[in-house]
């Protein structure tokens, strides 16, 4: 993990090997945490690295519901804030994919091809108690923590409940998983046209530094790169469907855009199939 300070009181915890990024926003009155990794153990180690205790944290913010951003919530006794749809998705997951038997089955299935990952995940879910957001917002929420201003905005896209965190005094944006840098994105829960609109909204902030959901700190050039990848994948899939091609035929096309130097390569084909499924569902709108 690398700890980067893109502005006063901002500690971005960049975790290229461990998983999703997180951030601590520190003021004299206490700290806020943005996303809590995939376990209380991981989150505790992150706090230790920056010299903050769980008791110092006055607020937790979840940018969206995925487990690698929320399963560390249990470490904190303070309020947890998220968009209403984020909380709704967590509630639904607790009744389905986040049931302990389902979690163990999912780990076992992926463990067939990635045993080291499975061993690590088995360790992480020991003692897991998923804590839901205690407060929700709709479109916007502005927060003052000491002399630090924090602005939350719901944008959707990566998931229906995805939000960004804007720190106007330092012009730093925490994008959550709207943005993946240096590796293929996961778009299995995404509405691609909404995600593209959300990334265009990110550009409107004119941020001087961006903390992505995964990957190193970046600037607006990374947003343009991901926009190009998504738009190119969408448009090429539109052409395949117009030609009457199946999802298998589309996925076999070597002419699709590549992304992130091939890291998380398994998502290259998965993302083509996700876009194909969204287009043929009839629910997709034009870009």
PETA-V288945 format. One line per field, one symbol per residue. ss: DSSP state (H for helix, E for strand, L for the rest). psi: psi as a letter, one per 30 degrees, with the letter a starting at -180 (. if undefined). A space follows every 50 residues. Layout:
BEGIN
ss: ???
psi: ???
END
This chain:
BEGIN
ss: LEEEEEELLEEEEELLLLLLLEEEEEELLEEEEELLLLLHHHHHHHHHHH LLLHHHEEEEELLLLLHHHHLLHHHLLLEEEEEHHHHHHHHHHHLLLLLH HHHHHHHHHHHLLLHHHHHHHHHHLLLLLLLLLLEEELLEEEEEELLEEE EEEELLLLLLLLEEEEELLLLEEEEEEEEELLLLLLLLLLLHHHHHHHHH HHHHLLLLEEEEEELLLELHHHHHHHHHHHHHHHHHHHHHHHLLLLHHHH HLLLLLLLLHHHLLLHHHHHHHHHHHHHHHLLLLLLL
psi: kkkkiflkgjjkjkifffbkllkkjklffalkkjkgagleeeeeeeeefg hkleffkfkkkkflfkegfffgeffkflkkkllefeeeeeeeeffcfgke eeeeeeeeeffefieeeeeeeeeefkgkjkklkfkllcelkkkkjbgkkk kkkkfadelfgkllkkifefhkkjfagfkkkglklkgfgkjeeeeeeeee eefffhkfkkjlekllkaafeeeeeeeeeeeeeeeeeeeeeffglleeee ffjfglklkhggkhfffeeeeeeeeeeeeffffkll.
END
